[in-house]
Amino acid sequence: MPPTLLLAAFEGWNDAGSSATQALEYIAEAWDAEVVHEVDPQGYHDFQVNRPVVSTDSTGRRTLSWPSTTVSVARTPVTGRRVVLVRGVEPSFRWRSYCEEILDAAADLDVGTVVCVGALLADVPHTRPIPVQASSDDTRVQALLGVEGSDYEGPSGIVGVLAHMAADRGLHPVSVWAAVPHYVAQPPSPKATLALLTKLEELVGEPLPVGELPEDSRAWQDGVDELAGQDPDVAEYVHQLEQVKDTAELPEATGEAIAQEFERYLRRRDTGGEKGGDPGFGR
C-alpha cells in the first residue's frame, strides 16, 4: 500500500482565485472524504477579519458558521491509498500552535509526506497554460520527483510555515504553487484549479477528479478574452505577456514533460483499475 499523503490548502493570502482550496474541495467531494478532526477557531482567528457567516439551511433553520479548519480522510479509487486533506482559513494568531495541532493529527494518521498547495498572483497571460511549480527542500524528495529547492526569500503564508514545521518533524514536505493572472484575480479560477489537480496527480499516483473543470476553464478563458477585447490597453498588456511567455523556455515542451503527459493519458484511459504510479516516498 502506498504511504499516506497529506494535502493542505488554506483560504487567504496563499489562495489566489481560490484555486488551491477549490482543488482540494474537488477531491474531498469526489472521494467522499470523512472529517476526522476539526480545529477550534476560537484561539486562532480574529473574527473581525474572518467573520462568522449567518445562513439558512434546507429546513429553514438559521445557522452560524465559523471559520473552520478540517482534517479529513479519503481513499483513492484505484490503489486505495489513504489521502489526508487539510482545508481551512489562514489563521490570525498562534500559527505555530495551529500547525502543531494539524501535524499532531497527521501523526495519528501515519502521514509521511505533506504537500502544501497554494496559488499566487503573477504576471502571466490567461491564454497560456497556467504555470505550476513543485519544490522541496528535502533532498530525498528532490531526487525522487526531480524537483528543486525553493530560492524564495520574503514573507511566508501558513503553507510555508506548515511545510517548515513538517520538515522539523522528519516528514517529507512538498510545495505546489500555481501562478494566477493578476488581472483576473477574483474567484473562481477554474483554469488554475485544473492545473493544480493535474500537477497533484503526479504526487498521488493516479487520476484526480476534475469534474466539469475542463469545460469551465474554456468558458472562463473565453469570458476573459471577451472582456480583454473590450479594452485596447488590457488587450495590449495581455499580448505583451504572451510574447514574454512564448519567447521564454517552455518546460511544457520538453521531452520529459511530453512523456509525463502521455503517461497521464494512459492512466485516465485505463478503465480496468490498473494500479497507478507512485512517487515512492513516505516514512
N, C-alpha and C positions, 0 to 999 in steps of 0.2 A: 504494500500500500504506500503510495507517495506520502511524504511528510506533510503535516498540517501547515497551511499557509494562511497568513492574516493579511487582509486588505483593509486599509483605513483611508477615509476621506472626511473632510470637515468643511462645513459651510463657513464662509467668511473670506479672509484675505487670501487663502490658499485655493480658492474655488471659482476662478473666473468663468462667467457664464453658467455657473452651477454645474459645469460639465463633469467634474470629478465625483461629486455626490450623486449625480444622476446616473453615472456609470455603475456605482455600487447599488443604487436602487433597482436598476435593471436586473442585476444578478440576484439580489435578495428576493425580488418578486418572482422571477422565473424559476428559481431553485427552492422556493418555499423556506427561506431562512427562518430559523426559530430563535427568538430572543432568549438569551441565557443570562444576561446581566444588563442592568441599567445604572448609569452613573447619576447619582443625585445631583441636580444642578445647583442646589442651594449654596454650596460653598465655592462654586466655580464661575458663576455668571453674575454680571451686573444687569439686573432686569430692566434698567432704564436704557441699556444698549440692546439687549436681546429680550424683548418684552414677551410675556405670555400672550397667547392668542385665544380669543373667545370665538367659539363656533357652535353650530347646531348639528347634532348627529342625525342619523337616519330616522330615529324615533322622535325627533323634535326636542330632545333634551339639550340644554345648553351646557357646553363643556369648556374647560380651560386647559390648554395645552402649554406646557412649559418647555423651554429649550432643553433638549434631551440628547444624550449620547447612549447608544445601544451597542451591545456586543451580541451578535447573532451567529448561528452556525448553520451551514448548508453543506450538502453533499453534491459533488459534481455527478452528472448523469452517466458519464462513460466509465470513469475509473472508480467512482465512489470516494474520491479524495475529499477530506474534510477541509472546508474553507471557512475561516472566521472573518466576519465582516464587522468593522467598526465604523459607525456612522454617527456624526454629531455636529455640534456647532463649536467653533473655536472658542475656548473659554476666555473670560476676562481676568480671572485670578488663578493663582496657585497652579501654574502649569506643570510643575514637577510632580506635585501630588496627583494631579489629574492623569498624567502619563503613567505614573506608578500604578494607579488603580487599573488602568487599561492593561498594562503589562502583567499585573498580577492575574487578571482574568485570562490573559493569553497563556501564562504559565500553567494554569489549571487545565487548559485545553491542549497542552503539549505543543504549542506553536514553536516552529523552528525558524521561520522566515517572516519578516514584517515588511510588507510592501506599502509604502506611503504614496498615495495618489493625489496629485494636485494639478492645478491649471493656473497659468499666469497670463496677463495681458501683454501682447508683444506686437512689434511692427512686422506683421505677416499678412499676406493677402488672403482674403476669404475664398478666392478662386483656385487656390492650390491646396494640395494635401496638408492637413494640419500637422505641424511638426510635433513629434512626441519623443522625448528623450528619457532613457533609463540610465541611472547612475548608482554607484555604490562605493563606499569607502572600504568595504570588506574585500580583501584580496581574493578570497575563495570565490565569492560571487562574481568578481571581475573575470576570473579565469573561466568559470562555468558559463557565464552568459555573454562574455565578450564585451562588457561594459567598462566604462572608465569611472574614476572617482570624480566628484564634483569639484570645480575650482571656484565655486561661488563664495563670495565673502560679503556679508551685509546682514540686514535684519532677517530673522527667521520667523516662520509661522509655526503653528503647532505641529505640522507634519515633520518639520525639520527637527524639532525637539524630541518628538516621539522616536524618530529614526536614530537619533544620537543616543537616547537612553536605552533603546533596544540593543544597540551595539555594546553598551556598557554591561548589559546583562548576558552577553555572549550569544545573542541572536544574530541572524543574518539580515541586515537592513538593505532594502532596495527602494529607491525613489523613482517614481514615474511621473513626468510632468508634460502637459500639453500646452502649446502656445496658442492662445485665442486672439484673433484680430482685435486690437484695442478699440477700433471704431465701431464694432458691433459687440460691445461688452455685455449688453443686457441678456439675461437668460430668457429662454433656453438656448443652448448652443449644441444642437444635435450632432453637428459635424465633428466637434471636438470630443463629445461623449463617445461617438463611434470610434474615433481614432484611439482613444484611451482603451476601450474594450478590445480593440484589435491588438494593441500592444500587450495588454494583460493576458491575452490568450497564450503568449509565449511563456509566461510565468506559470500559469495554471496548468498548461499542457494539454488543453482540449478546448473545443469551441465554446465561446461565451455567448449568452443570449443577446441578440441585438434587436429583436422585435421589428418595429417599423422604422428604426433609425436610418437605414439607407434611404428610404423614401423621404423621411423628414429632413435628412441632410440635403437632399437635392432641392426640396421645396425651400429650405432655409437659404441656400445659395441663390436660388432664383429670385427670392424676395430681396436679398441684399443687392443682387445685380440690378434689379429694378429701381431700388432706392438710389444706388450709386449713379445710375444713368440719368437721374433727375437733377443731379448736381455736378456740373463740369469740374469743379475743384476736387470733389471727392473721387470722381472717375479718374482724374489725372493722378491723384495720390495713389489709388489702387494700382494704376498702370505702373507707376514708379516702383511700388513694392513687388509687383510681378517681375519687373526687369531685374531687380536685385535678387529675387529668389531664383529666377531662371538662369542667371549667369553664375550663381554660386554652385559649389559642388553639391549634387543631389544624392544623398545617401540612398534614396528610393531606387536609384538607377543602378546600384552595384549588383554584381552577380550574386553575392550572398543574400541581399535583400530580395532579389527575384526568386531565389531558391526557397527562402522562408515563406514568401507569399504562395508559391506553388504547394509547399507542404501544408499550409493553412487551407488551401483549396481542397486538397485531398482529404483532410480531416473533416471538413464540412460536407464533402460529397459522400463520405462513408456513412452508410445507414446500418451497418452491421454491428456497431458498437465496438469497433476495434479500439484498443487502448491507445490513448493519445500520448504524445511525447511528454517528458517531464524534465525540468531543468536539473533535477538530481541533487538539490541541496536541502538540507533540513537541519536537524540537530547533529 
